[in-house]
Amino acid sequence: MIFAALLLALAAGQQAEPQQEILEHKTQIEGVNKLSARALLKAAVDEEADLVKNGFRRAEVDDMAFQMEMYALSQGFPRARVRWTTEVRDKVLYANFRVEEGPFCEIKDIRVEGATQFPPEELAKFFYPRDHQIGDEHPAFVASRVRGAPGSIATLYRGQGFRRVQVSEVEIQFNEAQTEARVSCTVQEGPQFLIRGAQFEGHEVVDQATLDDFALRFLGKPYFPRRGFELSQLIRDHYADLGYADARATVSTQLDEESGAVHFQVEIDEGPRVRIGEIFVTGNDRTRTNFLRNRLELQPGDWTSRSKEDDSFRNLYRTGLFNRVGITLQGEGEERDLLVEVEEGLHKEFIIEPGYGSYEKLRLLLGWRNKNIFGTGRILRAEARPTMKSLSALVGLTDPWLFESSVELDAPIFYRKRQEPSFTREEAGLALQFRYPFTRELSFLWGYRITRSQVSSESAGLPPDILIGDTTLASVFAGPRFDTQNDYFNPTRGGQAWIQFEVGADALGSQVEYLRGELKLSHHWPLNAEETRVFAAGYRTASIVPTGDTEEIPLQLRLFNGGENTVRSFTESRLGPRDAIGQPLGGEVFNTVNLELRQQLNGALWGGLFFDAGNVSLSTSEWFEDFRSGYGIGVRYLLPVGALRLDWAYNPTARGDEDQSVLHLSVGMAF
């Protein structure tokens, strides 16, 4: 009988599927009032994709309705229902969803009786919706969150040592209109279990004082079952760093149910101390074995060490050459071999990256890179960057481990030609740049650069003493970098600090002698927990002064301001001193201040309000004079290679031929 019923049900289900050929579908949502039809469709986007993928079955339409209903419930409509019908006309499946919202319900009052260990507001958050915003006086009533709150509260208590805690089911009282809910539950806390001591047995290599120090890290802390594992792991890691690869620490627990006191009994089995025998490397088809061995912190004859194994693992992964790295000890006894297994990733890549800027217009990056030249982990690259205003190209070699040290060397040979608003610059040269990372955030850069530079201009107003047509520029530079941003292209928190000093001198091969200093500061502060509202601030300042026999800084070294990444109420380089016919002269000092409030609008789309200010001065004695400002609004669409940014800026103090407002379209954040 059961088998026959199943066959009948299957046949009925098959008959329920549309029999006509269906080529597309259309969706209609009716009955929405406070809810958004777009948000309902977004909640069912995966099921709608399955509808197309699986041949327009009604099962997927039912799944869409279910997801829409779940969304409505999560928004504070506990009586919401979504009903659906389908119709096939002219090879089109029409899916109609009828939404019965019911009343919107908010939580009017939350009572957690018997709770003394946590403040009411901390327990109340377990009843709130997941997207609850701090400051909302009466959050929406979401039944799944409210009914799941006792379990979350119990978990919180157990994490603080209340092993016997009991939390009752939630009582819910609605008003007659079903628009308000009062919720309550009761907590029986029981005793708090705290760690009061630990005893150790079986140890000879590690002294009692060291073990007591490990135990001290747990004394007085709330007890939960994982605490014993944490103490055991701490002891095993210590022994493993000393070469005792097989050391074990078994932790047993004694609980006093009345007082809540917890004592650990730790039995230690030290095992033999192990040395590294031979080191075997496998999987390196392209990479030289010596390169991998040089990344290891362990060598034959060393005592084994867990921390050195971890450092070796990180060193190999940081090369960027491997998809997978494994480091294991092989064999038994007091001497064991170390097996290093790697899986190499792609080492060559081609880059085609289009872009756009308000001044340069269309941009294109064409590049090729070999990340493992001759199997040494060194990087050879070639790039070309044509735009409508410039052309640049370079060939560079990067050695991330100069002479097997932590110093990185980058040596590019480059060519650049760029049309500036008042002149055209053409230069070719080479550089040697060194970088030493002190930490992940802090590094120090220094180097040498030599350039053959030519400048031409059709502007009759430029002073002849700053228009040096053909010259050699050579300098040394140095400075620290500090970076805590959480994302290179689209940060929402963290900041950057960048300082650099540069000296151009005759002794270095330069025909222009000068001293230059530059400071860049920026920081991003998230204004909510979801980091969908961010305040960003930036400050940049620089100065260049002639030294030695040089009396004037030539045009190609002068500082300019204004444009898509500086003061956005000006076009490129148009902020600051002008020549006799109104062309930018540049100066010896510039400052830029940027303030920006960014708000996520929808997915990758963000909006922004900004204020910029800055200046260019002819001498250091006028460092902060004649500041100009602007403010505006913009939108950003976040891409993996940076934000596609459209900014409109207003100049409240426009002078002469300056534009009252400027529109910038570019890729990348302004700062």
N, C-alpha and C positions, 0 to 999 in steps of 0.2 A: 504493500500500500504506500509506504513512504517513497519507494523508488518510482512508482507511478505518479505520485504527486510532484516529485522533482521534475519528471519528464514534462508534465503538464505546465509547470511553472516556467521551465526553460522555453517551451514552445510559445507560451504567452509572452515571455520577454522578447523572443525573436520577432513575434508579430507586432510588438509595440514599437520596434525600430522603424523609422521611415523607410518606405519601400522605393520611393522615387529617387532618381539621381539628384544629388544635392551638390552644388558648386560653390556656394558661399552661405554666410549666415548674417543676420542682422539682429541687433539686440536693442530692446526698448525697456526702460525702467519707468514705472508709474507709481504714483502714491507718495513720492518723497516730499517732505516738508522741511524738516530741520536737517535731515541727512543730505549728503551730496551724492548725486547720481554718479559723478566721476569717481568719488572715493569708493563707492560700492563696486563699480566695475574694476577698479584697481585691486580691490581685495580678492577678486576672482580672476585675475589676469592669467594665472597658471592653468586654471581649469578651462578658461576660454581657449588657451593655446591647445590644451588636450582635445577640446571639441573639434578643432580643425584637424589635428593630427590623427585622431581616431575615427574620422569619418562622420562627423556630425551626429553622434549618438545622443539620445536623450539622457543617458546616464551622466554625461558631462554637464548638461544643462542643470540637472538636479544638483550636481556638485557645485556649480556656480551659485545656485540659489542658497545652498548651505553656507558657503563662504561669505556671501553677502549678509546672511542672517547672523553669522558669528561676528562680523564686523559691526553690525548694528547693535548687538548685545554689548560689544566692547566699548561702545560710545555712550552707554548709559540709557539704553532703551530696552529694559528687561522683558517687555511684552512684544518685542518686534518679531514679525514673521514675514517670510518672503515666499510667496507662492508663484508658480510658473506655469505657463502653457507654451506649446509649440505649434507651429503651423507651417506647412510646406506649400509654397506657391512659386511657380515658374523657376523651379530648381534652386530656390532660396529658402533656407530654414529661418523662420522668424521666431526668435525666442523672446517671449514677453514675461517680464518679472513685475509682479504686483507687490509693493512694499506696504506692509501695515506697521507703521512705526510704533504706535502706542505712545503713551506719555513718556517724556524724558524724566528720569528719576535721579535725584542726587542724594548723597549721604548727608543726613542732617546732624547725626550724632553718633559717636563711637565710644563705647564703654568696654574697657578691659579690666574686669574686677579681679582683685587678688594679686595684681602685678605690682611689685615693689622695687624690682631691680632695674627697670628701664622706665624712662620718662614716657608719658602717654603719647607724645607726638612721634616718638620713635616706633612705637607699636602700631600707631594709627596708619603709618605709611603702608603696612601690609594689606590694608583694606582698600587702598587707593588704586585707580587704574595705572597701568604701566607707564602711560604717557602723561601722568599727572604733573602739572607745573606747580612749583613751589609758590605759594601765595594764593592759590585758588581756595576760597573759603569753604565751599561745599563741593567736593569732588563728585564725579559721576558714579552712580551705582553700577558696578559690573559684577554680576552674580558669581562668576568663576573666581574672581579675585577675592571677593568677600568670603566665599565658602572655603577658599584655600588659605585664608589668613591664619587659622589656628595652627596648621601644619608649619607655616613659616615662622610663627611665633615660637613654637616648640623647638624648631631648629636653632633659632637664635638663643634660646635658653640653654640648650644642650651644648652649644659652642662656648658657653660661659660656665660649664661644669654642673649644670642642673640636670643630672641624669634621670631623675625620677619625675620630671615635670609632666604635668597633664594639662591639656587645654581643651575645654569643652567645645562642642559644635556651636556655630554661630546662631544666635537668635535674631531674626529679622522682623521688624514691625514696619509695615507700610501705612501711610495715611490713606484716607478713603479714595483720594484721587490718584493714588499710586505714583505721586511725584516726589515723595520724600520717604527716606528709609532711615530707621534707627537700628543700629546693629550693636550687639553685645556678645561677649563670651567671658568665661571665667578661667583663671589660671590658678592651678595648685602647684606652687613652685617646688616645694620639697627642699632638701638640703643642697647646698653648693659643695661640690667635691673639688678640693684643691690639692695640688701636689705638695707634700710635706717632706719628702726625703727620698734618697736612693742609696742602695748598697750595691757594691761591686765585688765580684769574685772571679778568679781565674786570670787576673792580669799580672804580668811580670814586666813587660816592656814599658808600658805606659804607667807613670807613677800615679799615686792616689790623688795628689793635688790636682793634676790635669783632669782626672775623671770627676772629681768634686766640682771643678769649675764648669764642666759640662752640665752636671746636675743642677748647679746654681742657676743656670739659664731657665730651668723649669720650675724651680721652687716658688710656691705662692701663686702659680698660674692655674687657671681652671683646667680641670681634667676632662678629656674625652679620649676615646680609644686610640686615636691617631697619635697621641702624645708619646706612647710607648714606642711606636715605630720611629718617630722623629728622634728620640734619644738614641735608639739603636742605630739609626742611619748616621747620626753625628759621630758616634764612636767608631763605626765601621769606616767612615770616610777618613777619620784621623789615622787609624791603623793603615789604611790603604795608601795614605800619603807617606807613611814611613816604610813602605815596601811589603806590608803584610796583606797580600792580595786576597787571601782566603779568610781573613778575620771575620768572626761572627759575634754578635752581641744579642743574646736572647733576653727579652724583658718580660718579666711576670709582674702582675699588679695585685696589690693588697688594698682592698677598700674597707673603710670603716663606715658602715651604713648610718650610724647615728651621728658621728662628728663630721663626716664628709672628708676625713683625712685619707690621702692616697700615698702609698709608698711603692717605689719600684725596686724590684730585685733583679739585678743585671748579671747574667752569667756570660763571661767572655771566653771565647776560644780563639786564641791569637793565630795559630797556624804558623807555617814557616815564613821567614823573610825571603823575598824573591828578587833575584837580579834579572836584568834583560840579557838574553843570549844574543841571538841574531835578529835582525830586522828584515822582514820580507815585505815587499811592496808589489801589489798586483792591480791590474786594471788601467795602468798608465801607458796606453798605446802611443800617445803623442808626447807626453810630458816626461822629461828626464827624471830618472830615479833619484839622482842627487838633489834635484830641486825639491822633491817631496821630503827627502831625508833632512834637508836644511830647514824645513818648516817644523820638524819634530823637536819637542823639548826633551825627549828621551833618547839616549844613545846606548849602544851595547856596553854592558858592564855597570850601568846605572841601576840603583834600586828602583823598583817599580813605584809609581806615584800616581794616584788618581787625579790630583790637580794638574800634573804635567800632562797626563793623557788628555784631560779636558782642554788644556791650552793648545796642545798639538791639534786636536780636532778643530778648534776655532781657527787656528792659523791656516789649516788647509782649506777650510770653507771660505775664509776671507779672500783667498786668491781669486775666487769667482770662476775657477776652472772646472769645478766638480759638482755634479748633481747629487752625489752621495759619497759619504766618507764613513768608514768603519775602522775602529782601532781595537783590537782584542789581543789578549794573551793566549798563547798556544802551549799546550803541554801541562805537565805537573812537576812538582818538586821545587827545588830552590833556584833553578835557572830555567827561564821560559822565553820562548821566542815571541817577538811582537809582530803581529800581522796587520799591515795597513792596506785596506781595500778601498779603492776609489772607483767611481764611475764618472768618466769625463763628459763634460757638456760640450756644446758647440763653442768653437774658439774663433770662428770668423763670422763677421756680421756686416751687412750692408744697411746703410741708413738713408732713407728718403723722408725728409720732414718739412712739409710746407709751413709757412707762417705769414704773418702780416703785421705791419706797423704803420702808424699814421704818417710817419715821415718817409720811411723807406718803401712803403707800400708792400708789394708782394715780396716774400722771402722764400728761399729754398735752401735747405741743408742737404748736401749730398756727401755721404761719408762711407768709408770702409775701415774696418778695424780687425786686426788679428791679435787676440788676447794672449796668445801663447807662442810667440815667435821663436822658432828653433827649439821648442819644448822647454823654454827657460822661464815661462811665466811673464816675460816682458811683453809690452804692448806696443805695437806699431799701428799708426793710424794715419789716414789721409782724409782731408775734408775740403769742401768748397762751399762757399756761402754767397751765392749771387742774390742781389736785391735790385730794385729799380734805382737805387741811389749809390750802391756800393758793390764791391766784389772783393772777397777774401779767400785765401787758400792757405793750407798748411800741411806739412808732413811732420809728424812728431813721434818720438820714441819715449815711452814711459817705463822706468824701472822702479817698481814699488819697493824693492829691497836692495838699495844700492850697497854693493859690497857685503851683501847678506846682513845688512843692518835694518833698522826700522825707518831709515831715511828714504823718502821717495824722490826720485829725480824725474823731471819732465823736461824734454829738450825739443822744442818745436822750431822749425824753419818756416817763416810765414811771409805772405805778401798781402797787402791791403790797399785798396783804393776806395775812397769815399768822398762823395760830394756833400760838403757842408753848406749851410745857407749862405756863407760869405766867401768860401774858398773850397778848393779841392785838394785833398791830401792823398799822396801816394807814397807807400813805404814798403820796404822789404828788410828782413832781418832775421835774427835768431836769438834764442833765450835759453838760459839754464835756470830752472826753478827747482828748489829743494823744499821739501816739506817734512817736518817731524811731528808725529802725533804723540802728545803727552797722554791724552785720554781720548775717549771717543768724541768728546765735545771740544777739546782744546788742542790746537796745533800751532806750529810756528812755521812761517814761510820766509824764505830768503832766496836771492838769486841775482843774476846778471842778465842784462838785455842790451843788445846793440842793434841799431836801426839806421838804414839810409833813408832819409825822409826828403820828399819834394813837395812843395806847396805852390799852387798857382791860384790866381784870383783875377776876375774881371772887374772887381769893384775898384773904382778910382778913388774911393774915400779912405782906404786902408793906409795907415801910416807906414812908410817904407821901412822903418827900423824894426817892425815886428813881422814883416813879410820876407822871410828868408827862404829863397827858392829851393836850395839844395844843400843839405847839411847832414852830418852824422850825429846821431844821439846815442849815448851810451850811459848806462847807469847801473848802480846796485840798489837793491831794495830789500826790505825786511819788515816783518811785523807779525803779530799773533792773530789767530782767528778763534772765535768762540761761537759755537752753534748748538742750540738746544731745541731747534724747531722739530716738530713731530712729522713734518712733511716738507720735502724740498720745494715742490711746486705750489702746493696749496695748503700752507700751514694754518692751524687753528689754535695752536699754543706754542709757547717757547719763543726764543729770540736769537739774535745774532749780534755779535760785536766784532768789528773788523778795524784794525789799525795798521797803517803802512807808512813807512818813511822811505824816501827815495833820494839818492844823491847822484847827480850827473856831474862828471868832472873830466878835465883834460887828461888826467892820468889814466882814466878808464877808456879813453879813445873818443870822448865826446867833444864836439865843437861848440856846444852850448853847456854852460855850467849853471847848475841850479840845485835848489833844495826843495823837496815837495813832501808834504804830509797830508794824510787823509784819514778820516774817522767815519765809520758807518755804524749806526745803532738801529736796531728794530726789535719790536716785541709784539706778540699776539696774546691777548687775554680772552679766553672763552667766557661768555657772560651767562651761560646756562650749562647744565650737566650734559646735555646732548651735543654741545659745541656747535649748535646751529646759529648762534649769534656771537660774533667775534668783534672785539675792538682791537685795532692795530695802530701802532705808532712807529714812526721812523724819523731819524735825524741823520743827515749827512753834511759834512763840512770838509773843505780841503783848501790848501794854500800852496802856492808855488812862488818862490822868490829867486831872482838871479843872484849868482855868486861869482867870485873870481873876476875874470875879464868880461863877463856877460853883463850888459847893462839893461837889456829888455828881454822879457820872455817872448819867444817867437810864437806865431799864430798856432802852430801845430801842438804846442804844449799848454796853451792858455785854457782856462776853465770856462765852461759855458753852462747855462741853466735854461730850463723850460723844455716842455715836451711830455710825451706820454708816461714817462717814468720819474719825472721830477715835479715841477709845478705845472699842473695840467691845464691851467687857464691860459697858458702860452703855447704857441707852436714851437717847433724844434729850435733851441738855442736863442730864442727871441727875447728872453728876459735878461736885462742888463744893459751895459753901455753899448752905444752904436757909433759907427763912423760918420763921416760927413754926409753920406748919402743914405744913412739908415740901416747899414748892414751890421750884424753883431760883431763886436770887437773882442768879446771875452774879457777875462780879468785874471787877477792873481789870487782871488778868494771867491769861494761860493759857499752858500748854505742852503739846505733844503729841509723843510719840516713837513711831514705827512701825517695826517690823522684820518682814520677810516673806520667806519662802522659797517660790518658785513652781516647780512642776514640771509639764511637759506630760504628760498622761496618754494622750490619744488625740486626734489632730487638733486641733480647737479647744477641747477640754476640758482644763482645767488644774486642779491641786490646789494648796493653799497652807497653810502653817503660819505663824502670826503671833504677835507679841508687841506689845502696845500699853501705853503708860504716859502719864500726863498729870495736870494739876492745874488748878484755878482758885483764884486768891487774891484777897482783898479789897483788897490794896494792894501796891505795888511792893516794899515791905520784906519781903514773904513770897513772893518770886518763885518759888522752887523748893521751897516747903514743901507737905507733904501730897500727895505724888505717889501716885496710885492706878494699878494695873496690871491687865492681863488677858491671856490668851493663848487661842489657839483654832485651829480648822481650818476650811477652806472649799474650795469648788469655784468655778471660773470658766469660763463658756462664752463664748469670744471672738466678738463680733459687730462688724460694721463701725462701729457707733455706740458701742461700748464693751462692756465685759465684763458679762454677766449673772452676778451674784455672789451666792453664798449663803455666809454666814459664821456659824459657831457660836463664841461667845466665853464663856470662864469667868472669873468674878470670884473670885479666891482670898481676898479680904478683904471680902466683902459685909457691909454694915452695915444695921441696921434694916430698912427696906422695900426695900432694893436687891435686885435679882434676882441669884440665884447664877449664872445663865447667861442669855445673850441670843442670839436668832437674828435675823440680818439678811438680808433679800433686797433687792437693789438693782441698779442698772445703773451701771457705771463702777467703776474701781479706787478704793481708799480714798485713795490718794495717788500 
